[in-house]
Each structure stands twice: as structure tokens, then as C-alpha cells.
Amino acid sequence: MVTNVAGRRYRTWYAMLLRLYPRTFRERFGEGMAQTFHDLCREHEDDRRGLFGFALWIFCETLAGIVRENIMRMDQLGKTMLRVALGALALLMVPLVASRVVEGWNWSAGSFVFVYVLFFATGMTYALIARRMGAWSYKVGVGVALFAGFALGWSTMVQTADSGHPERLWYLSALAVGVVGALLARLKARGLALTLFAMAATLALIVVMLPSGAPPDMARRMAIGHGVFVALFTASGLLFRHASLARLE
Amino acid sequence: MANKDTAQTPLTPAVLHILLALSTGERHGYGIMKQVEADSQGKVKMGPGTLYGSMRRMMEAGLIRESDSRVDPEMGDERRIYYELTGAGRTALEAELKRYRSVVAVAEGRLAHGH
């Protein structure tokens, strides 16, 4: 009886230990490993042998396997980081070449480093989030949301610096809604869909409420630009909704 | 399709034992462990970490594959995932055994001649 209780406890702990495997490995073999451990425990229980030493050995042996598999996964992560770093470098060529061609485009070296870090961080965020799910709509949704978020943040900073109207930083609150929403949703498709709709609504509300302080012509262009961002956030939300429904099916 | 490297280089002891355990038919994880233990007269005890880590690499190399998920009538009513050798796995096992035989022949020849 005591052994049965101990066996159940060890099986629960073992199931928790298996969570440390990389997701792909866990999904493929986790159930089989838990079942095998269960069978081994039962064999020990039937033979009336103590479980502690056996469980300790299996836990250490499995832990070594977890380290091995995670190191292999880190190698894949390294490849992803290299790809993103090269992609960010390619994107950096655009402002680098433009600064040579366009008159008055005088970025300091620090600005280029800052922009490179932004490109790299955005790319890595996409790579890490998008590989959580296989659904194409989830991946495209993440891509659209990050692109729109990056472009909104960028254009807001540039316009604020150029116009000297700090109240335009209010537009960034849409991004704050996105970050908080994504954390609360734990990157699940359904929660992300709601987050993106909330971002679109927040941005639309700010566009309507906040006086642009710009000449009518400029104000119209800004309204169109923000309308595009609202449409992109909405489209991203619809893609996440599609991914959520596809998962349910 | 077997990975070229897997087919040409010596197999690790764990891979060889798993191939050997599956050579007589499909087995689930626990069944493979028990067969490995029996094949090695209890000298090789493989834990789940080694077993499933090796099986992951073997599946990627095309040596084994999942065959079925069903209840083992001798072991209660839980469903178990069964694994089986592929054609490439059988070829790799035969190649490895041939390599072992040639090593043993060389070793026995040397020992017989005392050098």
C-alpha cells in the first residue's frame, strides 16, 4: 500500500520532469515515456522491491536525456539566431544605403546599432513565437502583428521627433495593450485574437480622440496611415481567430 | 531511407540493442527495455531517457518507425505505442553484425597465432 502511494507520487513527479523536454520531443514520446515508467514502477511493485533507488536512477537518467535533447535544441536555436541576424543585417542595408543616397539622412553609428537591435529583436520574437504552433494562420498572424507593431512604433517615434508633439506618443499605448494582452493570453491563439482586436480598437479610439495638430493635408495622410494599422491589427486578429478555431476542430 | 552516416558508421551500443530487440517483431517501450535486458543477460539496463533519445535519432535516420497504438493484453488495459524496424533498420543491423563478425574473425586469428 505504501509502495502504491509512493509509486503514484513518483509517477506524478516523473510526468512533471518530462515537461522539461523540448516540446516536439515531449509531444512525440512523452506519453510513451510516462507509460514505460509506469510499467517499470509496476514491475518493481509486483516484485515488492523498493522504489526509491530505482526512481532516483530513472530520474537521473531521464534528466541526462533532457539535457542532451535541450542542447540539441539549442543548436537549432543557434541556427535560427544566425538566420535572423543575417536577415536583420540585410534589412539594415535599406537605411544604410538610403542614408548615402537621401539628402539630410544623417544617422549616427549608434542609430544604426539601435535599428539593427530592433530588427533582430523583432525577428527573434517572430521566430520564437511562430514555432510554437504549426497552423499557418498563427504564423502569418504573428508576422502581420509584429510588422504592424514595429511600423507603428517606428513611425510614431519619427513623427514625434520631427513634429515636437510628445502627445503623439499616445499611439504607443496600442503597443502596450498588445504586450500586456500577449502576456495575459500566454501566446494562445484565442487570447491573441482578442488582444489584436483590442489593439485595433485602442488605436482607432486614439486617432479619433487625439487632435493631430497637423495641417489638414498632413492630418488626412496620418489618418489614412493609422487606418492601415487598424486594418493590419484587425487582419492579424482574424488570423489568430482562424488558428484558434482550426485548433478546436 | 536510412541516413548514409548511420548505415556506414558503427552503431552505438544502445542503437544496436534496440535494433536487435525489434528484429523479432514490433514492441512497445517497456517491451524493448525488457528484451534488451534479456538479450544482454541483464548486463545492459536502459532507462527511458536513453531509450527514447536513441529512438528519436533512429526514427529520424529511418531505422525504426511507430507501427501501432494498442493495448498489450499481457499488461493491463492501457494503450501503448509500438515500434518496428524499417527495411533500412534491418539492413543497418545486418551490416553491423557483419562488421562485428569480421572484427571477431581478425581477433580470433591474432589470438590463435599468439600475436
Boltz contact constraints between the chains, C-beta under 6 A:
constraints:
  - contact:
      token1: [A, 29]
      token2: [B, 52]
      max_distance: 6.0
  - contact:
      token1: [A, 32]
      token2: [B, 29]
      max_distance: 6.0
  - contact:
      token1: [A, 32]
      token2: [B, 81]
      max_distance: 6.0
  - contact:
      token1: [A, 33]
      token2: [B, 48]
      max_distance: 6.0
  - contact:
      token1: [A, 33]
      token2: [B, 52]
      max_distance: 6.0
  - contact:
      token1: [A, 35]
      token2: [B, 80]
      max_distance: 6.0
  - contact:
      token1: [A, 36]
      token2: [B, 29]
      max_distance: 6.0
  - contact:
      token1: [A, 36]
      token2: [B, 30]
      max_distance: 6.0
  - contact:
      token1: [A, 36]
      token2: [B, 48]
      max_distance: 6.0
  - contact:
      token1: [A, 37]
      token2: [B, 48]
      max_distance: 6.0
  - contact:
      token1: [A, 39]
      token2: [B, 30]
      max_distance: 6.0
  - contact:
      token1: [A, 58]
      token2: [B, 47]
      max_distance: 6.0
  - contact:
      token1: [A, 61]
      token2: [B, 47]
      max_distance: 6.0
  - contact:
      token1: [A, 61]
      token2: [B, 49]
      max_distance: 6.0
  - contact:
      token1: [A, 62]
      token2: [B, 48]
      max_distance: 6.0
  - contact:
      token1: [A, 62]
      token2: [B, 49]
      max_distance: 6.0
  - contact:
      token1: [A, 64]
      token2: [B, 49]
      max_distance: 6.0
  - contact:
      token1: [A, 65]
      token2: [B, 49]
      max_distance: 6.0
  - contact:
      token1: [A, 65]
      token2: [B, 53]
      max_distance: 6.0
  - contact:
      token1: [A, 68]
      token2: [B, 53]
      max_distance: 6.0
